[in-house]
């Protein structure tokens, strides 16, 4: 795909801006991947709410390998849309994966744990219906960035969310978390998201994925940029250490020169020089 020089320069400037600021508006990247190597079925309902819809992306440029990746985007549990992340779907389909991108309810419409419950409902839909799209129901993987990694991690580690929709967490083959919060006290500005008063500093262990490590969860890949100023890289390091000590399977990868946004925008094909996150995720999923 050849882009006009001016557009390419604008995109590269946006890359630098996002990498430095951690901004969550990645919609501009979709201009680089529009309908490139995939076909998409949009706005499939997995629940009654307007936000409970998902898109399914199928590879056209390469054969599907039957593996299905459900990707949860970030946005501080407040903002975001599946339509902003076509570039993630394109990256995954370019490696033969079927990509499922759900929306989910956001604060202030809902508070924790409603967005995790929406994630579980999306996995339930995937388990029930993805075979119609050529997916293998025994090869369902989870992936998320930032707040989306928080959702993916809780679905992987805290079995009660999937149990509530009639599934066992063994339905997850493996999970990849990108720049996620896993071991954190909620900041005053985020306490309302988790149903707490802004002046209540009490730590709620139910919101922290690290609480639920038992060594029996599906394998996890945890990647983080060491220049992340939005979600401290110690979140991934602490969770990886806890899983390892519990006897679970985990792989921890850091990117020395990348920040919060830089990790996810490196999935877009013009930006894959930023860090090998697509290669690392692909290798991990193909090993499991």
N, C-alpha and C positions, 0 to 999 in steps of 0.2 A: 504494500500500500504506500503510494508516494504522496506526501503531504506538501503543500506549498511552503516555501521557505519561511515566510512570515508566520504561518500557523505553527510550524515546527519550532521556531524560535519562541513563540508565545507559550507553547506547551512546555518547553524546557525551562523557561522562566517560572512557570507555575509549579513545575517539579521542585525547583529550588525553594520556592516560597513555602510549599507544603512541607517539604523536608525540614525546613527551619522552624515553622510555626506549629506543626502538628494539626493543621486545619483539617476538618473532616469533610469538606466539600470536594469530592473527587469526580464530579460529573463531567468535568472537562476532558477527562481521560477517555470517555466513551467515544469521542470524535476519532480516536485513533484505531478503534476496533469495530466500528459499526458493521454488523453482519459479516464479520471476517471469520470464516471457518466454523460457523455454528448456525443452527436454526433454533428458534425460541417459541415456546408456547407460554403465553402470558396470562397473568391474573387468574390463576386457578385457586378456588376457595378451599381452604383447609379448616375454616371455622366461619361463624356467622358475622363476625365483625368486618368492617370495611378494610381494616389493616391486616386481616388474616387471609392474605393471598400470597401466592408464590409463583415464580417463573421457573420453567424447566428448559435448560439449554442442552442441545444435543450436538455432538461434533459432526461436521460435514466434511472437513478437510482430512480427517484421520478416522480410522475405524474406532468405534467405542470399545472400551475394554470391559464394559459392564460395571465398572466401579462408579459409585455415585457419591458425590461430595455435596453435603448440605452446608452452605456458607451463610454465617450470620455476621452482618456488618455491624460496625460500631457507631458511636454518636452520643456517648454519655447517657444512654438510655432515654434521650430526649428528642433526637433528630435522626434522620436517615431515611433512605428509600432504596428498595431493591433496584430501581431503575438507574441509580447512580453507580452501580457496580457491575455493569456489563463487562468492563475490562477484566474483572476477576473471573467471570464466567468464560470469557474468551480465553484467558490463560489456562483455565482448567480443561476446557474442551480441546485446546490445542495439544494437550497431553493425553487425550483419549477419554477423559472423565466425563460423565454426565453431571452437570451442575444444577443444583436446586437452590434458588435464592428466595427465601421468604421475607416478607415484611413481618412486623410484629407490633403490638400496641406499645405506645410510648408514654412516658410521663409528660404532662400531668393527667392524661386520660386514665392511666393506671399507675399503680406502684408495684414494687416487688411483692410477690414473685410472678406477677402476671406475664411479664415478658419472657420469663423462663418457661412458664406453662405454654405460651404460644410456640416456643421453640420445640417443646415436647410434642405438641399437636402437629407441627410441621414434619417432625421425624415420623410420627404415626402415619401421616398422609403418604410420606415417601415409602414407608414399608408396605403400605397397602396398594399403592398405585404405580410405583416406578417401573415395574415389570412391563407395563403397557408401553413404556418408552424405551425398552431395551435394557433397562437396568437390572442388576443382580441384587435381589433383596438380601443376600448374604454378604454383600460388599457395600455397606453404607458407612461412609466416613463423615465426620463432622469437622468443620473448620470455621474459625472466626477471627475477627480483628477487634482489639480493644474491648468495648462492652460486649461485642459479639463473641469474643473469646471467653468472657465471663459466662455467657449463656452456654457455650459449647462445653466448658469445663464443668459447670454444675450438672449438665445433663449426663456427662461422662462419669462424674465422681459421686453425685448424690442420686442414688437409684430411685428415689421416690417420685421424681418428676415423670420418668418414663413409665413407672409402675402405674401411675395415675391414668395413663392412656392405654394401659394394657400391654406394655412392653417391658422387657428386661433390658438392662443396659448392655447386655451382650449383643444386642442388635447392632451396636456401634462396633465397627471393625477396628477403628483407630480414630484419634482426634488430633488436629493440629491447631494450636493456639498461637496467634500472632499478637504480641504486645499487649497481653491481657492482664487485668487486675485479678489476682487470685488470693492475695494475703494482705488485706488492706482495712484500715478503719475508714468508715465513710466520712468524707470531709463535710464540713457544715453545709456547703452548697449542694451536696448530694444526699443529705440525710432525708429530705422529703421524698426523694425517689424511692428510698427504702422504708418509707412509712414512719420515719422518726422526726421528732422536733429538731429544728436547727440547733438548739442549745443543748441537745442531749448527746453527750460524747460517748455514751455506752457503746462498746463494740458488740455487734450482733454476729455471732459465729455462723449463723445460718446463711449469711450473704457471701461468705468466704469459701470458695471452692477447696482451699487447703484443709478446711475443717473435716472434709469427708474422705480424705485419703485413707484407704484400707489395704492397698497393695493388690486388690483384686479387680480393679477397673480396666477397661480397654487401654491399650498402649497410647501414650501421649507424646507428641512432639511440641516442645515449647520454644519459640523463637522470639528474640527481643533485640532491638537496637540499643546499644549501650549509651547512646546520646538521647534516649527518650526522656523528655522532661514532663510528659503528660502522665504516663504510667511508669513508675520506677522499675527498672530492670530487675530489682531484687524480687519482684513478684514472681517472675518465671524461675529465678534461681532457687527461691525458697520452696516453691511447689515441686520443682524437680528433685530437690534434696529430700523432701518429705516422701515423695513417691518411691525414690530409690531406697530410702531407709526402711520403708514398709514392704519392700520386696516386689514392687510393681515395675512395669516396663515404661521407661521414659527416656527421651533424648532431648538434650538442652543445647541450643545453638544460639550464639550471640553474633551480632554484626557490629563491629567496633565503631563505625563512622555513620551509623544511621539513627535517626530519631523515630518518633512515633508514627508519623505519616509516611516516612520514607520506606518502612517495611512493607506496607500494603501497596503503595504505588509502584513498588518494584515488581509487582505482578503484571503490570501493563507492559506490552512488548517494547515500547520505546525506552522503558526505564529499567529493563532487566539487568543493566549494568550496575545498578545501585547496590544490589546484593542478591545472592542466589536463592532467594526464598522459594521461587517456583520449583527450581531443581531440588531443593531440600525437601519440600512438601511432597513432590512427585516421588522421589526416592523412598521416603518414609511410607507413603501409602502403598507403593508397589511392593514393599517388603512385608506388608501385612495383608 
